[in-house]
């Protein structure tokens, strides 16, 4: 037994040394560690689990965090520098992980001076016996007062340090602007100006800005400002009115501080010629930042001070185009694309329309246009937008979606996501989709982090809530997943994703009647019949699952990935691999996620499944994550 403990200890020490050697390499993960040790991911997982009772990814993370503690105590590096030194690409994510592990923020760690030996890690533990002694010596009421004071002091310090370390404290929602021009045809301009202000505010790192998709619910609302703020989770609200939108642009904005009680902070009118529309937007954003005391970085100051002029007709065509594509119907989408292309014809050197086209084709074109045509146009438009404006976060967002979902170029996808979020961290589309990048690479912690960021920015998005439910389940947090899925249904009872999640969790819990009840809420179609058939099969109703299979098995115009996963759980293994291989070869969505769905559990030990993952250039599913689901 002693020999076993020594052997385990030496093995863990070797792993720690390898991780520390590769500390700065953010991409050094489970697969890379297994390769360095000369074993498979599964064997590595089993050895680490038996020795430490932790997953390999958790073990790697803790080695990084322990090294971070050393650097914070022994060097003069700041929090951001330490984050990069230990392999965290995002200082904000580092701060969250550090706090989760140690119970306090890295900003609280003080460097050693001289022979000081007191350890910061022990402060929480040592505080407990001190309080215990005081309880014994003092009356209960005094002890309670001391505890309350300490708690309040801790909250105050934590908030101050969070602010110093870049955590968002200020938050704002820009409500839809009122069109007071007397011309209903100017609704598009009011909406476009709201989008422009949100997009510019979103590029301020120290400010959380609610997305348009959540704020648009409050157009012409009779709710109190406090109720709106509660639903959106903000403390500042901007209201505005478009007064003129012809040769000149006239806009009135008001800022309202909602908590602890409603008070007006700013009311200002902006009046300029239309070609200076971007300058008007920048001035308004700068005034907002100064009024709510958001500190701008030098680069943010410089960006707001510089605003190019626009061709008024080009700008109006761009805003009309974005207005129509956001309406959602096929006809309005086509109308919007027409206006965006008109804007490009009027001024081929204006990046806005190219960026708008790229994002429209990437997010809405698929399913409306031919897929290949839609994505070809998206790439072309995005590249032109970036050439004209290297800081076009919309274009980088479009490219990140294309590289991840279409090209399967994981390196470029990651680079594009990072570019998009570096320019605009309040980019909910990038945050929500970046989460699924980390699902592909077995990193559920980062997946949930970005999924939660998307919800903070777009709290009333039923789709993002449903996606987050799946991410919680991937992390093994089924109760949280179920609660989030139900919240998504409260936001949109017609949304299908939450019913699929609820059905899958009920199957796992062997609540089969409940699973079928949830599955029956799903709409028709192969994507949803895949989930419905799985519930039938697990409930012992194979005949019903086979009826669904018979509907699709001989059809040529079906998604081979979806049909292949159905074949897998029905036990038609050879047919499953034929279909899945076709899906991978043709890059059919959602083939990249075959390691995520429960439906492929029965074929994962087959060498052909590993061959498919090699074609995808993706790691094998983490055994612990598979066990979580």
Buried (B, 14 or more C-beta within 10 A) or exposed (E): EEEEEEEBEEBBEEBBEBBEEBBEEBEBBBBBBBEBBEBEBEEBBBBBBEBBEBBBBBBBBBBBBBBBBEBBBEEEBBBBEBBBBBBBEBBBBBBBBBBEBBEBBBBBBEEEEEEEEEEBBEBEEEEEEEEEEEBEEEEEEEBEEBEEEEEEEEEEBBEEBBBEBBBBEBBBBBBBBBBBBEEEEBBBBBBBBBBBBBBBBBBBBBBBBBBBBBBBBBBEEEEEBBEBBEBBBBBBBBBBBBBBBEEBBBBBBBBBBBEEEEEEBBEBEBEBEBBBBBBBBBBBBBBBBEBBEBBBEEEBEEBBEEBEEBBBEBBBBBBBBBBBBBEEEEEBBEBBBBBBBBBBEBBEEBBBBBBBBBBBBBBBBBEBBEBEEBBBBBBBBBBBBBEBBEBBBBBBBBBBBBBBBBBBBBEBBBBBBBBBBBBBBBBBBBBBBBBBBBBBBBBBBBBBBBBBBBBBBBBBBBBBBBBBBBBBBBBBBBEBBBEBBBBBBEBBEEBBBBBBBBBBBBBBEEBBEBBBBBBEBBEEEBBBBBBBBBBBBBBEBBEBBBEBBEBBBEEEEBBBBBBBBBBBBBEBBEBBBBBBBBBBEEBBBBBBBBBBBBBBEBBBEBEBBEEBBEEBEBBBBBBBBBEBB
